Amino acid sequence: MTENQRGTAAETTTLLLCGAHLTDGRTVDVRLSGTRIEAVGTAGSLTAAPDHSDADGTRIDLRGYLLLPAPAEPHAHLDGALTADASVASGPPSYEPEDVQRRVTEAALLQLGHGATAIRTHVRIGDIQGLGTLAAVLQARRALRGLVDLHAVAVPRLLTGVAGADGLSALRDALKMGAGVVGGCPDLDPDPSGYAEAVLAVAAEFGLPVDLHTQGDDPARLARLAAMAGGLRPGVVIGPCNGLARLPQAAATRAAGQLSAAGVSVVALPQGGCGALESSRRGAAGLLAPVRELRAAGVRVAAGSGSLRDLANPVGRGDPLEAAFLLTSYGECGAADAYDAVSGQARAVLGLPEVRVEAGFPAELLAVRGERIEGVLSLAYSRIVIHRGRVVSRTSAVREYCDSATTAALDLPRQSRSDGGLA
């Protein structure tokens, strides 16, 4: 199917989701038309087509599923994803364009299967790779259009001093090629504040958002960044900011207030750091930004996955629901707010429109087997992903127990379809 055919299909298809649970306790039917939610009604009240003909509509039975706004992934590194095994076996991974495109495509589809219908991926530019890696990522983005929205962040290594001139030139070229976000790692530049100032200036020049990697462990540097970022639109995001958790309480609170006043958002990485910051650590100590304190100060906090089976985290899953699960497990917020961090707040960080299971909102949805958000985050196995009003991914899990008197007596749960067959 060509890109134009995909777009036409999305504009004309009607899809009826039957008997889904919502987080407010209701059980509803939801009718999608094109890329929007057309109607939401009590279970059994809607037909697949508004004229009651059902001729051009498709039904999906979602009894036993919780229907949610789809997650988005605000912090990925897809060009280096899925390289941990290859690195162990044969040395550094290949950054030939075809290899990068294959990895990006495979990793994006993996995250789509988890439910993320939009992904922001950070791409290093300059140095040895030049702009070749970005070109491969943009090619993958074109190939994935209609399945998942891929947002590319251009990340130069150096932007200050004599060496920084080449980085600035590469950054401008990357944005002209199609990268939609100005990124970077100020912590790795000899002049971190100068680096951040250069990024913000280029972003203002192109009218693009900013997304910076930083540990956030220097209060003075954070204060300068907040002061510089205050008036920039369409916005500034920083992360993973796990260094904030190691600051004295008073300093962390003051920094959170400054970020809030400047409108700077934070993307936390509950499963660990990412390869962009060589000094990032995994493990319970110093792992996570102080999400509770940031939210209390009014900072928008989204949660991302970071590394996906690369050298920084060889077992990274790239699953937004795992990020929400970890936020809840660490006691940073309740289950509903944790899910919002990977859905509503993540979409806001990416500049995407809000999604609610209400008429008129975008048809970006995730159905997960379960009835409550806590159960979904705990056992999120079977999933149906809807992007632009059509089903783009299904994952079905079946749990069976051996036939014994014990299992029969306990009536242990078994996932199955509503028609009695295995899910």
Disulfide bonds with the S-S distance in Angstrom:
none
